[in-house]
Amino acid sequence: MFSVKDSWYDLYCEEVIKNEKLTKDLKQAKATIRSLNQRLSYMEKNQEKMVETAVEKATGALKDTICDMQKKIEQLQSVLNNDSTNSGISTALTPINKEKHIPNSRTHSGKKKGGQKNHPKSKLSAFQDDEITEYVDHTIDVCSVCGETMVKTAKYVYKDEFEFDVILKKIRHRFIEMICPNCGNIERMPIPDHLKEENQYGYGVQALALTLMNEGYVSMGRTKEIISGLTNNEINLSVGYIAKLQKRLHDALSGFNDELKRSVIRMPIVHWDDTVIMIDKKRACLRFYGDDKIAYYRAHMHKDKEGIDEDQILVSLDEKTYVVHDHNKINYNEEYVFQNVECCAHLLRDMKKVVDNLGHEWAKEMIGLFVEENQKRKKHDELDYGYISLKYDCFICEGYMQNTEDEKHYYADTELTLLKRLKEYKENYLMWACNEKIPFTNNESERSLRSSKTKMKVSGQFSNIENARYFATIKSYIETGHRHGMNSMYLIKRALDQNAVSLDEMKKYEVDNE
């Protein structure tokens, strides 16, 4: 047991500890009071200065906000000012309150549309007598003067007319049994696959439907209606049947597609580009490879390097091949060994935007240099690469200085990016100036892909990637044939008969019909 003395000692120790804690808290409280008094005294002495500082900070922030808003307004105003002269906007989309511009170097002559005075008139010649297939006589029954019945004379005036009628053929193929008079053997011609049903549509009907869809970009429903109208409702294709035709033609073109791919890989200069198409409400990609004679299309769900490598075109090109493109950096990947050629049409467009937004002289002068030298090139005049290279470098130096002067302008960063690109890719942008075979632009790709936009507007998106690939394969075949002067109906009929026109046949046809 504890003694009374011990209890009193413990209480004493507790009180001492409490007292020490209270003393410590008191010191801290006094120190806090002194600090607050000092801060209060400082604030009283510097009240006006602190208010001024706070106002300056708020004013500075407000000025920055106003500056940012002004840049944003300028940028939006620039967007409103975009038209066919300074951007990729179609002339047809020019705002109502703005005058339409011709988006190239052509100027309006002021002459009316159509035939011009003193120009030879182009018209159809009268038929030869042996060409006439039908006569239509136009007579008058009653005299307009006295009302007597009119009688024919030997005189007449004639006018010729080109016309066509769709003549339906209902063909019955008879596979006749033949007997050998010598041995009595009986044989019959085997029935081909395209006649396996009791009744079916011929290659002409199929080719017409496929031409409407792949040439006119007509939807399957309207294709059915057009063919029904042309045949006076005799031929009524189902939409399901029309859909199967696309796959049938695609499958028949597998050999030609491989031949076309090999031809692209062997080309000395390859144009390529891609554009966005819609597949089941998703953004996808249609890609073009080729030149003015070859058109090779590929469709992919994504616009990326994986799709490019899947095409097996760029990765198969050697170091002697020139590839023309629209500054797609993926072309500079270390896996590829070909030589890159930048499209100068896109460059001129980018520099035009600098002129429109900043008014900088370097861009105006660079545009003038490129246009003037390209005009000389078209006339087959010899170009001075050293002079062009020197002027190119001078304009870039001027551009950096002018950019520094307007570095606070909203478009200054875009201009600086362009200047860096010009400096880094100088050789690729000027390759046309030292090699007359190198094209100045990548317009071949641009023109080739433009029709896909028409297809999207006329007949809508693709339902799936397979249909997009069918379209790409068929388009490659038909368009390559067109570039050699061949007719799409003939091309499609041949392919449906499992005898697609080869690339060599197309070349021979073009030579024979020059």
C-alpha positions in Angstrom: 0.0 0.0 0.0 1.0 3.6 -0.7 1.6 5.9 2.2 -0.1 9.3 2.5 3.3 10.9 2.0 3.6 9.2 -1.5 0.2 10.4 -2.5 1.0 14.0 -1.7 4.2 13.7 -3.6 2.5 12.4 -6.8 -0.1 15.2 -6.7 2.8 17.7 -6.3 4.5 16.3 -9.4 1.4 16.4 -11.5 0.8 20.0 -10.6 4.4 20.9 -11.5 4.0 19.3 -14.9 0.7 21.2 -15.5 2.4 24.4 -14.4 5.3 23.9 -16.8 2.9 23.2 -19.7 0.8 26.3 -18.9 4.0 28.4 -18.8 5.0 27.1 -22.2 1.6 27.8 -23.7 1.7 31.3 -22.2 5.0 32.0 -23.9 3.7 30.7 -27.2 0.6 32.9 -26.9 2.7 35.9 -26.1 4.9 35.2 -29.1 1.8 34.9 -31.3 0.4 38.1 -30.0 3.7 39.9 -30.7 3.8 38.5 -34.2 0.2 39.5 -34.9 0.9 43.0 -33.5 4.0 43.3 -35.8 1.9 42.2 -38.8 -0.9 44.6 -37.9 1.6 47.4 -37.5 3.2 46.5 -40.8 -0.2 46.4 -42.6 -1.2 49.7 -41.0 2.1 51.3 -42.2 1.9 49.7 -45.7 -1.8 49.6 -46.3 -1.8 51.8 -49.3 1.2 50.0 -50.9 -0.5 46.6 -50.4 -3.7 47.8 -52.0 -1.7 49.1 -55.0 0.1 45.8 -55.3 -3.2 43.8 -55.2 -4.7 46.2 -57.8 -1.6 45.8 -60.1 -1.9 42.0 -59.9 -5.6 42.1 -60.7 -5.1 44.6 -63.5 -2.2 42.5 -64.9 -4.3 39.4 -64.9 -7.2 41.3 -66.5 -4.9 42.6 -69.2 -3.6 39.1 -69.9 -7.2 37.9 -70.2 -8.1 40.8 -72.5 -5.0 40.0 -74.6 -6.0 36.3 -74.9 -9.5 37.2 -75.8 -8.3 39.6 -78.5 -6.1 36.9 -80.0 -9.1 34.5 -79.9 -11.3 37.1 -81.6 -8.6 37.6 -84.3 -8.3 33.9 -84.8 -12.1 33.4 -85.1 -12.2 36.4 -87.5 -9.5 34.7 -89.5 -11.6 31.5 -89.7 -14.6 33.6 -90.9 -12.4 35.1 -93.6 -11.3 31.7 -94.9 -12.5 30.9 -98.4 -11.3 29.0 -101.5 -8.4 31.4 -101.9 -6.7 30.7 -98.6 -7.9 27.4 -97.4 -9.2 24.0 -98.6 -12.8 25.3 -98.4 -14.8 24.5 -101.6 -15.7 27.4 -103.8 -19.3 26.2 -103.5 -19.2 26.9 -99.7 -18.2 30.6 -100.1 -20.5 32.6 -97.7 -23.4 34.5 -99.3 -21.9 37.9 -98.5 -18.5 37.1 -100.2 -17.6 36.9 -103.8 -16.6 33.5 -105.1 -13.0 33.1 -106.1 -11.3 30.9 -108.6 -9.0 28.8 -106.4 -6.1 28.7 -108.9 -4.1 30.9 -111.2 -6.8 31.2 -113.9 -8.5 34.5 -114.4 -12.0 35.1 -115.8 -12.0 36.3 -119.4 -15.3 38.1 -119.1 -16.7 36.1 -122.0 -20.1 34.4 -121.8 -20.3 30.6 -121.3 -20.6 28.3 -124.3 -19.6 28.8 -127.9 -17.5 31.9 -128.7 -17.7 34.2 -131.7 -15.4 33.1 -134.6 -14.9 29.7 -133.0 -15.7 26.7 -135.2 -19.0 25.1 -134.0 -18.9 21.5 -132.8 -22.0 19.5 -133.8 -23.0 16.0 -134.9 -22.7 15.2 -138.6 -25.6 13.9 -140.6 -25.8 10.1 -140.9 -24.8 8.3 -144.0 -27.8 6.6 -145.8 -26.5 3.1 -144.9 -26.3 4.1 -141.2 -30.1 4.8 -141.0 -31.9 2.2 -138.9 -35.3 3.8 -138.8 -37.3 6.4 -140.7 -40.0 8.6 -139.1 -42.2 10.5 -141.5 -43.8 13.8 -140.4 -46.8 14.7 -142.6 -49.7 17.2 -142.7 -53.1 15.7 -143.2 -55.3 18.8 -143.9 -54.4 21.9 -145.8 -54.2 24.9 -143.5 -55.6 27.2 -146.3 -58.6 25.4 -147.7 -59.0 22.3 -145.6 -58.5 19.8 -148.4 -56.7 16.5 -147.8 -53.0 16.8 -148.4 -51.0 14.6 -150.8 -47.3 13.7 -150.6 -44.7 15.0 -153.0 -41.2 13.7 -153.7 -39.6 16.6 -151.8 -38.7 16.6 -148.1 -36.4 18.1 -145.5 -34.7 15.7 -143.1 -33.2 16.0 -139.7 -31.2 13.1 -138.0 -31.5 12.1 -134.4 -29.4 9.8 -132.2 -31.6 7.7 -129.9 -31.5 4.4 -128.1 -33.9 1.9 -126.8 -33.2 -0.8 -124.2 -33.8 -4.0 -126.0 -34.6 -6.9 -123.6 -33.3 -10.3 -124.5 -34.8 -13.4 -122.9 -32.2 -15.9 -123.9 -32.6 -19.7 -123.5 -29.4 -21.6 -123.5 -29.8 -25.1 -124.8 -27.1 -27.6 -124.0 -27.8 -30.2 -126.8 -26.8 -33.8 -126.4 -24.4 -34.8 -129.2 -23.8 -38.3 -130.4 -20.7 -39.7 -132.1 -21.8 -41.5 -135.3 -18.7 -43.7 -135.0 -18.9 -45.1 -131.5 -22.3 -43.9 -130.3 -20.8 -41.8 -127.4 -23.2 -39.2 -126.1 -21.9 -36.0 -124.7 -23.2 -32.6 -123.7 -21.5 -29.2 -123.1 -21.0 -28.7 -119.3 -23.2 -26.0 -117.9 -21.1 -23.0 -116.7 -21.4 -21.7 -113.2 -23.0 -18.4 -114.2 -26.0 -20.4 -115.6 -26.5 -22.8 -112.7 -30.0 -21.5 -111.8 -33.2 -22.1 -113.8 -33.2 -18.4 -114.7 -30.7 -15.6 -113.9 -29.6 -12.1 -114.9 -26.9 -11.9 -117.6 -23.6 -10.1 -117.4 -25.0 -7.0 -119.1 -27.6 -6.5 -116.3 -25.0 -7.2 -113.6 -22.5 -4.8 -115.3 -25.1 -2.0 -115.5 -25.9 -2.3 -111.8 -22.2 -2.4 -110.8 -21.5 0.6 -113.1 -24.2 2.7 -111.5 -23.0 1.9 -108.0 -19.2 2.2 -108.6 -19.2 4.9 -111.3 -22.3 7.0 -110.6 -22.1 6.2 -106.8 -25.8 5.4 -106.9 -27.3 3.7 -103.9 -28.4 0.1 -104.2 -32.1 1.2 -103.8 -31.9 3.7 -106.6 -29.9 1.3 -108.8 -32.8 -1.1 -108.6 -35.2 1.8 -109.5 -33.1 3.0 -112.5 -32.8 -0.5 -114.0 -36.5 -1.1 -113.5 -37.3 2.1 -115.2 -35.0 1.5 -118.2 -36.5 -1.9 -118.8 -40.2 -0.9 -118.3 -40.4 -2.9 -115.0 -39.3 -6.1 -116.8 -36.1 -6.4 -114.6 -36.6 -5.9 -110.9 -33.4 -6.7 -109.1 -33.6 -7.1 -105.3 -31.3 -5.0 -103.1 -29.9 -8.2 -101.7 -28.9 -9.4 -105.1 -27.3 -6.1 -105.9 -25.3 -6.3 -102.7 -24.0 -9.7 -103.6 -22.7 -8.4 -107.0 -20.2 -6.2 -105.2 -18.6 -9.1 -103.5 -18.8 -11.2 -106.7 -16.9 -8.6 -108.7 -14.4 -8.0 -105.9 -13.6 -11.7 -105.7 -13.1 -11.9 -109.5 -10.5 -9.1 -109.3 -8.1 -10.7 -106.8 -5.6 -11.5 -109.6 -5.8 -8.0 -111.1 -5.5 -6.5 -107.7 -2.2 -8.3 -107.1 -0.9 -7.4 -110.5 -1.7 -3.7 -109.8 0.0 -3.8 -106.5 3.2 -5.2 -108.1 3.0 -2.5 -110.7 2.8 0.3 -108.1 5.9 -1.1 -106.3 7.9 -1.0 -109.6 6.9 2.6 -110.4 9.8 5.2 -110.3 7.5 7.9 -108.8 4.5 7.0 -106.5 1.9 9.5 -105.5 0.0 8.6 -102.3 -2.5 10.2 -100.0 -5.5 9.2 -97.9 -8.9 10.7 -96.9 -11.6 10.1 -94.4 -14.6 7.9 -95.2 -17.4 6.9 -92.9 -18.0 3.3 -92.0 -21.0 2.5 -89.7 -20.8 6.1 -88.3 -17.1 5.8 -87.6 -14.2 7.7 -89.2 -12.2 5.4 -91.4 -9.6 5.7 -94.2 -9.5 5.3 -98.0 -5.9 5.4 -99.3 -4.6 5.9 -102.9 -1.3 4.9 -104.4 -0.4 5.4 -108.1 0.1 8.0 -110.8 -1.8 9.3 -113.9 -2.1 5.7 -115.3 -2.3 3.5 -112.2 -4.9 3.8 -109.4 -4.6 1.5 -106.5 -7.0 2.0 -103.5 -7.1 0.5 -100.1 -9.6 0.9 -97.3 -8.9 0.7 -93.5 -10.8 1.3 -90.3 -8.0 3.5 -89.0 -5.7 6.1 -90.5 -2.4 4.9 -89.1 1.0 3.3 -89.9 -0.4 -0.2 -89.2 -2.7 0.2 -92.2 0.1 1.5 -94.4 2.3 -1.4 -93.5 -0.6 -3.8 -94.2 -0.8 -2.4 -97.7 2.8 -3.5 -98.2 3.5 -0.6 -100.6 5.7 1.9 -98.9 7.7 -0.7 -97.1 8.4 -2.5 -100.4 9.8 0.6 -102.2 13.6 0.9 -102.8 15.9 3.9 -102.3 15.5 4.8 -106.0 11.8 5.4 -105.7 10.3 8.9 -105.2 7.2 9.2 -103.1 5.1 12.3 -103.4 2.9 13.2 -100.4 1.4 16.1 -98.4 4.0 16.3 -95.7 2.9 13.2 -93.9 5.7 12.6 -91.4 5.0 8.9 -91.3 6.9 8.8 -94.6 10.1 9.7 -92.9 10.0 6.6 -90.7 13.4 4.9 -90.5 11.8 1.6 -91.8 11.3 3.3 -95.2 14.2 3.9 -97.7 12.5 5.7 -100.5 13.0 9.4 -101.3 10.4 11.8 -100.0 9.0 14.6 -102.3 6.8 17.2 -100.6 3.7 18.6 -102.3 4.3 22.3 -103.1 0.6 23.0 -103.6 0.0 22.5 -99.9 3.0 24.6 -99.1 1.7 27.5 -101.2 -1.6 27.2 -99.4 0.1 27.4 -96.0 2.1 30.4 -97.0 -1.1 32.1 -98.3 -2.5 31.7 -94.8 0.5 33.5 -93.4 0.0 36.3 -95.9 -3.7 36.6 -95.0 -3.2 36.5 -91.3 0.1 38.3 -90.8 0.8 40.0 -94.1 4.5 39.1 -93.9 6.5 39.8 -97.1 8.7 36.7 -96.8 5.7 34.5 -97.5 4.5 36.7 -100.5 8.0 36.6 -102.0 8.4 32.8 -101.4 5.0 32.2 -103.2 6.2 34.4 -106.1 9.4 32.4 -106.4 7.7 29.0 -106.5 5.0 30.1 -108.9 7.5 31.9 -111.3 10.0 29.0 -111.3 7.2 26.4 -111.8 5.9 28.4 -114.8 9.4 28.3 -116.3 9.5 24.6 -115.7 6.2 24.1 -117.5 7.7 25.9 -120.5 10.7 23.6 -120.3 13.1 26.5 -119.5 16.2 25.5 -117.6 16.0 26.3 -113.8 18.9 27.6 -111.7 18.8 25.5 -108.6 21.5 27.5 -106.9 19.5 30.7 -107.3 16.3 29.1 -106.1 18.1 27.5 -103.1 19.7 30.8 -102.1 16.4 32.8 -102.4 14.7 30.0 -100.4 17.2 30.4 -97.5 17.0 34.2 -97.6 13.2 34.2 -97.3 13.4 31.8 -94.4 15.8 34.2 -92.6 13.5 37.1 -93.3 10.6 35.0 -92.0 12.3 34.4 -88.6 12.9 38.1 -88.2 9.3 39.1 -89.2 8.0 36.4 -86.9 9.9 37.8 -83.9 8.5 41.2 -84.6 4.9 39.8 -84.4 5.5 37.0 -81.8 2.5 38.1 -79.8 0.1 37.7 -82.8 -2.1 34.6 -82.5 -0.9 33.2 -85.8 2.8 33.7 -85.0 3.2 30.1 -83.6 1.7 28.6 -86.7 4.1 30.7 -88.9 7.1 29.6 -86.8 6.1 26.0 -87.2 5.9 26.5 -91.0 9.4 28.2 -91.0 10.9 25.3 -89.1 9.3 22.8 -91.5 10.7 24.7 -94.5 14.2 24.7 -93.0 14.1 21.0 -92.0 12.6 19.7 -95.3 14.3 22.1 -97.8 15.6 19.3 -100.0 12.2 17.6 -100.2 10.4 20.8 -101.1 12.9 21.8 -103.8 13.4 18.4 -105.4 11.3 19.4 -108.4 13.8 22.3 -109.1 16.7 19.9 -109.8 14.8 17.0 -111.4 12.3 17.7 -114.2 10.6 14.3 -113.7 9.6 15.1 -110.1 6.1 16.6 -109.9 5.5 20.0 -108.4 2.4 18.9 -106.6 0.6 15.8 -105.3 -2.6 16.8 -107.2 -2.8 13.3 -108.7 -3.7 11.9 -105.3 -6.0 14.8 -104.5 -8.0 14.3 -107.7 -8.1 10.6 -107.3 -9.6 10.7 -103.8 -12.0 13.5 -104.5 -14.6 11.2 -106.0 -14.9 9.3 -102.6 -16.3 12.5 -101.1 -18.9 12.5 -103.9 -19.7 8.9 -103.2 -20.3 9.7 -99.5 -22.6 12.6 -100.4 -24.6 10.7 -103.1 -25.1 7.2 -101.6 -24.0 7.6 -98.0 -21.5 5.8 -95.7 -20.3 2.2 -95.9 -22.1 -0.3 -93.7 -18.9 -2.2 -92.8 -15.2 -2.4 -93.7 -15.8 -5.3 -96.1 -18.0 -3.2 -98.3 -15.5 -0.4 -98.2 -12.8 -2.8 -99.4 -15.0 -4.2 -102.2 -15.5 -0.6 -103.3 -11.7 0.1 -103.2 -10.8 -3.0 -105.3 -13.5 -2.3 -107.9 -12.6 1.4 -108.1 -8.9 0.4 -108.6 -9.9 -1.8 -111.6 -12.3 0.6 -113.2 -10.3 3.8 -112.7 -7.1 2.2 -114.0 -9.0 1.0 -117.1 -10.4 4.5 -117.6 -6.9 6.0 -117.4 -6.0 3.8 -120.4 -9.2 4.8 -122.3 -11.4 1.7 -121.6 -15.1 1.6 -120.9 -16.3 0.5 -117.5 -19.2 -1.7 -118.8 -16.7 -3.7 -120.9 -14.2 -3.9 -118.0 -16.9 -5.2 -115.6 -18.4 -7.8 -118.0 -14.9 -9.2 -118.6 -14.3 -9.5 -114.9 -17.7 -11.1 -114.2 -16.8 -13.7 -116.9 -13.7 -14.5 -114.8 -11.5 -12.9 -117.4 -10.6 -9.5 -116.0 -8.7 -7.2 -118.4 -5.0 -7.3 -117.5 -2.8 -4.3 -117.1 -0.9 -5.2 -120.2 -4.1 -5.4 -122.2 -5.0 -1.9 -120.9 -1.7 -0.5 -122.1 -2.0 -2.2 -125.5 -5.5 -0.8 -125.9 -4.3 2.7 -125.2 -1.5 2.4 -127.7 -3.8 0.9 -130.4 -6.3 3.8 -129.9 -4.0 6.7 -129.8 
